[in-house]
Amino acid sequence: MNPFHNQSVVSIRDLGRDRLEAVFEATDRIRTMPPERRRELCRGRTLGYVFYEPSTRTRLSFEAAMSSLGGSSLGHADAASSSAKKGESLADTVRTISAYSDVVVLRHPLDGSSRFAAEVSSKPVINAGSGTEEHPTQALLDIYTIKKEKGRVDGLNIGIVGDLKHGRTVYSLLYGLSGYDVNVHLVSPPSLRIRPEFAYGTKRRMKMSTYGDLGECAGEMDVLYVTRIQRERFADAEEYAKVRGSYVVGLDMLRRMRPDSIIMHPLPRVDEIAPEVDSTPHARYFEQAEYGKHVRAALLHLLLNKDA
C-alpha cells in the first residue's frame, strides 16, 4: 500500500526515515524511466500552485516535474497577480484552486499557513515554504543530493553555515537528518543561531556542534551546506547590515576542506559563495537544483497514484 496517496506534505517531521527512503527509491525509478512511460504517470492530472512569496527553482521545478509526468500546472506566482490583492482570504484561495486541481503547492510568508491550507483544501497540499518554519521538499532534494553525490548519508560530517535562525530550509534539513547517523556542525553569527526551541528538541536525536568561525571546522566537512543571510526576514535594516557577508566561501576556504567534500546551497545565493567556486569539483548546487525536479516528480507520483 502506498502511504503517500492523497496525503498532504506539510512537515518533513511527518515522514520519518523510512518514508524519506521511499521517496528516494521512487526518484531513482522515475529518473531511469523511459520518457514515454514517465509521461503516463500523471497524464490528465493538474497541479495548482499558490505562491505569495518569490520563487524560481521551487515553482519551476514543480511545473517541470508535473510536465515530465504528463500533467499540467496552473496558478499564480505572486500575490499581486491574484485576488489576494483584492482582500481574498487564504482559505478561499486554497479552496478555489483545490477545486481546479489535483494537488496544491503553497508558499506563504506566515508560519502555520501550509498546515492551515491542508485543513481547508479538498486536495493534498505540499508546503513549498511556510514563513520561517519549513520547506520539506527542499529537505527531500537536499538529502537525496547528499546520498547521490556522497554515496551515503550515515557517518557523514555535515556543516550548515549562514542564517540558521530564519532559514526554513535549514530547519527542514535538520529535521530530515535527525533520522540518520550524522555529525552536524552549525556555523553562524551569534544573532543568527538556531532557535532555542528547535535546538532543545533535536540535540537529543543527533550530534550537533556550534561555531562562529567556519575555519574552525572546515577541514572536517564531508558536506558544506551554505545559506544566504535572509534580508527579507529582518525588521531592522541595520541589524541585517551587521551580519551581511559574515561568511564567504571562496577558493581559500576550499583549500582548508577535504578534497572530496561537496558544497551545496538551496539557492538563490547573493555573495556567500564566490563565482570561482562554481567550476571546482566541490560545487554541487546546480546539480542539487536539477535533482529537485526529479524528487518532486517522484513525490507528485506518490501523492496522486494509489498504486505508485
C-alpha positions as CSV (number, residue, x, y, z in Angstrom):
1,M,0.0,0.0,0.0
2,N,1.2,3.5,-0.9
3,P,1.2,5.6,2.4
4,F,1.6,8.8,0.5
5,H,-1.5,8.6,-1.6
6,N,-3.8,11.6,-1.2
7,Q,-1.8,12.9,1.8
8,S,-0.5,16.4,2.4
9,V,3.2,17.1,2.9
10,V,3.4,19.9,5.4
11,S,6.5,19.0,7.5
12,I,9.4,16.7,7.0
13,R,8.8,15.6,10.6
14,D,5.6,13.8,9.4
15,L,7.7,11.5,7.2
16,G,10.5,9.7,9.1
17,R,13.5,8.0,7.6
18,D,11.5,5.1,6.1
19,R,9.3,7.4,4.1
20,L,12.2,9.6,3.0
21,E,13.9,6.5,1.6
22,A,10.7,5.5,-0.1
23,V,10.7,8.9,-1.9
24,F,14.3,8.4,-2.9
25,E,13.6,4.9,-4.3
26,A,10.7,6.3,-6.3
27,T,13.0,9.1,-7.5
28,D,15.6,6.6,-8.7
29,R,12.9,4.7,-10.6
30,I,11.5,7.8,-12.3
31,R,14.9,9.2,-13.2
32,T,15.7,6.0,-15.2
33,M,12.2,5.5,-16.6
34,P,11.8,5.9,-20.4
35,P,10.2,9.4,-21.1
36,E,7.2,8.0,-22.8
37,R,6.4,5.8,-19.8
38,R,7.1,8.6,-17.4
39,R,4.6,10.8,-19.2
40,E,1.8,8.4,-18.4
41,L,2.2,8.5,-14.6
42,C,0.1,11.7,-14.1
43,R,-1.5,12.2,-17.5
44,G,-4.6,14.3,-17.2
45,R,-3.7,15.5,-13.7
46,T,-3.3,19.1,-12.7
47,L,-1.0,20.8,-10.2
48,G,-2.2,24.1,-8.7
49,Y,0.3,26.4,-7.3
50,V,-0.2,29.4,-5.0
51,F,2.9,31.5,-4.3
52,Y,2.7,34.5,-2.0
53,E,6.5,34.9,-2.0
54,P,9.0,35.0,-4.9
55,S,10.3,31.7,-6.2
56,T,12.4,30.4,-9.1
57,R,13.6,26.9,-8.6
58,T,10.7,25.6,-6.4
59,R,7.9,26.7,-8.6
60,L,9.5,26.0,-11.9
61,S,10.8,22.6,-10.7
62,F,7.3,21.6,-9.7
63,E,5.9,22.7,-13.0
64,A,8.7,20.9,-14.9
65,A,8.1,17.8,-12.7
66,M,4.4,17.7,-13.4
67,S,5.0,18.3,-17.1
68,S,7.5,15.4,-17.2
69,L,4.8,13.1,-15.7
70,G,2.3,14.1,-18.4
71,G,0.3,16.5,-16.3
72,S,-0.3,20.3,-16.4
73,S,0.0,23.2,-14.0
74,L,-1.9,26.4,-13.2
75,G,-1.8,29.0,-10.5
76,H,-0.3,32.4,-9.6
77,A,3.4,33.2,-8.9
78,D,2.8,36.2,-6.6
79,A,0.1,37.8,-4.5
80,A,-0.1,40.9,-6.7
81,S,-1.5,38.8,-9.6
82,S,-4.2,37.1,-7.6
83,S,-7.4,38.0,-5.8
84,A,-5.4,38.3,-2.6
85,K,-4.7,41.9,-3.7
86,K,-8.5,42.4,-3.5
87,G,-8.6,41.0,0.0
88,E,-9.4,37.4,-0.6
89,S,-8.6,35.1,2.3
90,L,-6.0,32.3,2.1
91,A,-8.8,29.8,2.9
92,D,-10.9,31.0,0.0
93,T,-7.9,31.0,-2.4
94,V,-6.9,27.4,-1.4
95,R,-10.5,26.1,-1.6
96,T,-10.8,27.6,-5.1
97,I,-7.6,26.3,-6.5
98,S,-8.1,22.9,-5.0
99,A,-11.4,22.7,-7.0
100,Y,-9.4,23.3,-10.2
101,S,-6.5,20.9,-9.5
102,D,-5.5,17.5,-8.1
103,V,-2.7,18.7,-5.8
104,V,-1.9,22.2,-4.4
105,V,1.6,23.6,-3.8
106,L,1.7,26.6,-1.4
107,R,4.3,29.1,-0.4
108,H,3.3,31.8,2.1
109,P,5.1,34.2,4.5
110,L,3.1,33.2,7.6
111,D,4.1,30.4,9.9
112,G,1.4,27.8,10.1
113,S,0.0,28.7,6.6
114,S,0.5,25.3,5.0
115,R,-1.0,23.3,7.8
116,F,-4.0,25.6,7.8
117,A,-4.2,25.2,4.0
118,A,-4.1,21.4,4.3
119,E,-7.1,21.6,6.7
120,V,-9.3,23.6,4.3
121,S,-8.2,22.1,1.0
122,S,-10.1,19.2,-0.6
123,K,-6.9,18.1,-2.3
124,P,-3.4,17.2,-0.9
125,V,-1.3,20.3,-0.1
126,I,2.5,20.4,-0.4
127,N,4.3,23.0,1.7
128,A,6.7,25.0,-0.6
129,G,7.8,27.3,2.3
130,S,5.8,28.5,5.2
131,G,7.2,31.5,6.9
132,T,10.3,30.7,8.9
133,E,9.1,27.2,9.7
134,E,9.9,24.6,7.0
135,H,10.4,23.8,3.3
136,P,10.0,20.0,3.3
137,T,10.6,19.3,-0.4
138,Q,13.8,21.2,-0.3
139,A,15.0,18.9,2.5
140,L,14.0,15.9,0.4
141,L,16.1,17.0,-2.5
142,D,19.0,18.1,-0.2
143,I,19.2,14.7,1.4
144,Y,18.8,12.9,-1.9
145,T,21.7,15.1,-3.3
146,I,23.9,14.0,-0.4
147,K,23.0,10.4,-0.9
148,K,23.7,10.5,-4.7
149,E,26.9,12.7,-4.5
150,K,28.5,11.0,-1.4
151,G,27.0,7.5,-1.8
152,R,25.5,7.6,1.7
153,V,24.2,9.8,4.4
154,D,25.1,7.9,7.6
155,G,28.5,8.6,9.0
156,L,29.0,12.0,7.3
157,N,30.1,15.3,8.8
158,I,27.7,17.9,7.6
159,G,28.3,21.7,8.0
160,I,25.4,24.2,7.8
161,V,26.5,27.8,7.5
162,G,24.7,31.2,7.4
163,D,21.3,32.4,8.6
164,L,20.3,29.5,10.8
165,K,17.7,31.5,12.7
166,H,15.4,32.4,9.8
167,G,16.3,29.7,7.2
168,R,13.3,27.3,6.8
169,T,15.4,25.1,4.5
170,V,17.8,24.7,7.5
171,Y,15.1,23.5,9.9
172,S,13.6,21.0,7.4
173,L,17.1,19.7,6.6
174,L,17.9,19.2,10.2
175,Y,14.6,17.5,10.9
176,G,15.2,15.2,8.0
177,L,18.8,14.4,9.0
178,S,17.8,13.6,12.6
179,G,16.8,10.1,11.3
180,Y,20.4,9.5,10.2
181,D,23.7,8.9,12.0
182,V,25.4,12.2,11.1
183,N,27.6,14.8,12.8
184,V,26.2,18.3,12.2
185,H,28.3,21.5,12.5
186,L,26.3,24.7,12.8
187,V,28.1,27.9,11.8
188,S,26.6,31.3,12.2
189,P,26.9,34.7,13.9
190,P,25.6,34.6,17.5
191,S,22.5,36.5,16.5
192,L,21.6,34.0,13.7
193,R,21.9,30.7,15.6
194,I,19.3,28.0,15.6
195,R,16.2,29.0,17.6
196,P,16.4,27.6,21.1
197,E,13.1,25.6,20.9
198,F,14.4,23.7,17.9
199,A,17.8,23.0,19.4
200,Y,16.3,21.7,22.6
201,G,14.1,19.1,20.8
202,T,16.7,17.9,18.3
203,K,20.0,17.7,20.1
204,R,18.8,14.6,21.8
205,R,18.5,12.9,18.5
206,M,21.6,14.0,16.7
207,K,25.2,15.2,17.3
208,M,25.3,18.9,16.9
209,S,28.2,21.4,17.4
210,T,28.1,25.2,17.2
211,Y,30.7,27.5,15.7
212,G,31.1,31.2,14.9
213,D,34.1,30.7,12.6
214,L,33.8,28.4,9.6
215,G,37.5,28.0,9.5
216,E,37.4,26.1,12.8
217,C,35.6,23.1,11.3
218,A,36.0,23.4,7.5
219,G,38.6,20.6,7.4
220,E,36.1,18.1,9.0
221,M,33.3,18.6,6.5
222,D,32.1,16.0,4.0
223,V,29.3,18.3,3.0
224,L,29.1,22.1,3.5
225,Y,25.5,23.4,3.1
226,V,25.7,27.2,2.6
227,T,22.7,29.5,3.1
228,R,22.2,33.2,2.5
229,I,21.6,35.8,5.1
230,Q,17.9,36.4,4.6
231,R,17.4,40.2,4.3
232,E,13.6,39.9,3.9
233,R,13.3,38.3,7.4
234,F,15.0,41.3,9.2
235,A,12.7,44.0,10.6
236,D,15.7,46.3,11.1
237,A,18.0,47.1,8.1
238,E,20.8,48.0,10.5
239,E,20.7,44.5,12.0
240,Y,20.9,43.0,8.6
241,A,23.9,45.2,7.7
242,K,25.8,43.9,10.8
243,V,25.7,40.3,9.6
244,R,25.7,40.7,5.8
245,G,28.7,39.0,4.3
246,S,29.6,37.2,7.5
247,Y,30.7,34.1,5.6
248,V,32.0,33.9,2.0
249,V,33.1,30.6,0.7
250,G,35.9,31.2,-1.8
251,L,38.9,29.3,-3.1
252,D,40.9,30.0,0.1
253,M,38.2,28.2,2.1
254,L,38.2,25.2,-0.3
255,R,41.9,24.7,0.4
256,R,41.0,24.0,4.0
257,M,38.4,21.5,3.1
258,R,38.7,17.8,2.3
259,P,39.5,17.1,-1.4
260,D,36.3,15.1,-1.8
261,S,34.0,17.4,0.1
262,I,31.0,18.9,-1.6
263,I,29.3,22.3,-1.3
264,M,25.6,22.7,-1.5
265,H,23.2,25.7,-1.4
266,P,19.4,25.9,-1.7
267,L,19.7,29.0,-3.8
268,P,19.4,31.8,-4.6
269,R,22.8,32.9,-3.5
270,V,23.9,36.5,-3.0
271,D,27.6,36.8,-2.1
272,E,28.1,33.8,0.2
273,I,29.7,31.6,-2.5
274,A,32.3,33.2,-4.8
275,P,31.6,32.6,-8.5
276,E,35.0,31.0,-9.0
277,V,33.9,28.1,-6.8
278,D,31.3,27.1,-9.5
279,S,34.0,25.5,-11.7
280,T,35.6,23.4,-8.9
281,P,34.8,19.7,-8.2
282,H,33.3,20.8,-4.8
283,A,30.3,22.7,-6.3
284,R,27.1,20.7,-6.3
285,Y,24.4,23.4,-6.0
286,F,23.3,23.3,-9.6
287,E,23.2,19.5,-9.6
288,Q,21.2,19.9,-6.4
289,A,18.6,22.1,-8.2
290,E,18.3,19.5,-11.0
291,Y,17.7,16.7,-8.6
292,G,14.9,18.8,-7.2
293,K,12.8,18.3,-10.4
294,H,13.2,14.5,-10.1
295,V,12.4,14.3,-6.4
296,R,9.3,16.5,-6.8
297,A,8.2,14.4,-9.7
298,A,8.5,11.3,-7.5
299,L,6.6,12.9,-4.7
300,L,3.8,14.0,-7.0
301,H,3.6,10.5,-8.4
302,L,3.3,9.0,-4.9
303,L,0.6,11.5,-3.8
304,L,-1.5,11.1,-6.9
305,N,-1.4,7.4,-7.7
306,K,-2.7,4.8,-5.2
307,D,-0.7,2.0,-6.7
308,A,2.6,4.0,-7.1
